[in-house]
Amino acid sequence: MVLWQPRWVHAETDALCYQKITADERPIGREKRIEFRDVKEIEELEYGEFVLQCSKRDYTFKAADEHKCQVIVHNLRQLRERWRASPEGQAADTKATPRGGWRSMLGGR
């Protein structure tokens, strides 16, 4: 059984960021980051869900609908590949604020 927790989510050039939201859906508390350097796989699941697989844990999110999930997964994959091609990403291979975000659900299993 999954207990979904609403989160404010947005992507930056180097990470997917999320944080808790208030009852009126405003971001609150400390922003957490899932760095693209730590993401092994971004997988689209059923029912608008997607997962970011990292070495230490998996992060499962639920988009508003399946179409939005497809768009989010596509964009996150592009951002991750863009990060990998950047000087920071290239260096990591050899050795590691709400702005137009979206509301999502973070699942805990």
C-alpha positions in Angstrom: 0.0 0.0 0.0 1.3 3.5 -0.9 0.6 6.5 1.2 0.9 9.5 -1.1 2.1 12.8 0.3 1.5 16.0 -1.7 4.7 17.8 -2.6 5.7 20.9 -4.6 8.1 19.7 -7.3 10.3 21.5 -9.8 13.3 20.7 -11.9 16.6 22.5 -12.1 19.5 21.9 -14.5 21.2 19.6 -12.1 18.4 18.1 -9.9 14.7 17.4 -9.3 13.7 19.4 -6.2 10.7 18.9 -4.0 9.3 20.1 -0.7 6.2 19.8 1.5 3.2 22.0 0.8 0.6 23.8 3.0 -3.1 23.1 2.8 -3.5 25.8 0.2 -0.6 24.2 -1.8 2.2 26.7 -1.1 5.7 25.2 -0.7 6.9 25.1 2.9 9.9 23.7 4.7 13.3 22.7 3.5 13.7 21.9 -0.2 15.1 18.5 -0.9 17.1 17.7 -4.0 17.5 14.5 -6.1 20.8 15.3 -8.0 20.9 14.0 -11.5 24.4 12.7 -10.9 22.7 10.2 -8.4 19.9 9.1 -10.7 20.5 5.8 -12.4 17.2 5.5 -14.2 14.0 7.5 -14.7 11.1 5.1 -15.3 7.5 5.7 -16.2 5.1 3.4 -14.3 1.3 2.9 -14.6 -1.4 5.3 -13.4 0.7 8.5 -13.9 3.5 7.3 -11.6 7.2 7.6 -12.2 10.3 6.6 -10.3 13.8 8.0 -10.1 16.1 5.1 -9.2 19.2 6.1 -7.3 21.8 3.9 -5.7 20.6 4.5 -2.1 16.8 4.6 -2.7 14.0 5.0 -5.2 11.8 8.1 -5.3 8.3 7.5 -6.6 6.1 10.4 -7.7 2.5 10.5 -9.1 1.7 13.1 -11.7 -1.8 14.6 -12.1 -2.5 12.2 -15.1 -0.7 9.8 -17.4 -0.1 12.4 -20.2 1.5 14.8 -17.7 3.6 11.9 -16.4 4.9 11.2 -19.9 5.8 14.8 -20.4 7.6 15.0 -17.0 9.5 11.8 -17.6 10.6 12.9 -21.0 11.7 16.3 -19.7 13.6 14.8 -16.7 15.4 12.4 -19.0 16.4 15.3 -21.2 17.7 17.3 -18.2 19.6 14.3 -16.9 21.3 13.8 -20.3 22.0 17.5 -20.6 23.6 17.4 -17.1 25.7 14.4 -18.1 27.0 16.3 -21.2 27.9 19.4 -19.1 31.4 20.0 -17.7 30.1 19.0 -14.2 28.6 15.8 -15.5 31.8 14.9 -17.5 33.9 15.6 -14.3 31.5 13.4 -12.3 32.0 10.5 -14.8 35.7 10.6 -14.2 35.6 10.7 -10.3 29.4 14.0 -8.1 13.3 27.6 -4.6 9.9 27.1 -6.2 10.0 28.4 -9.8 7.2 27.2 -12.0 7.0 23.8 -10.4 4.1 21.5 -10.3 2.2 19.7 -7.5 2.9 16.0 -7.3 2.5 13.2 -4.8 5.6 11.5 -3.3 5.0 7.9 -2.5 6.4 6.0 0.4 6.5 2.2 0.3 
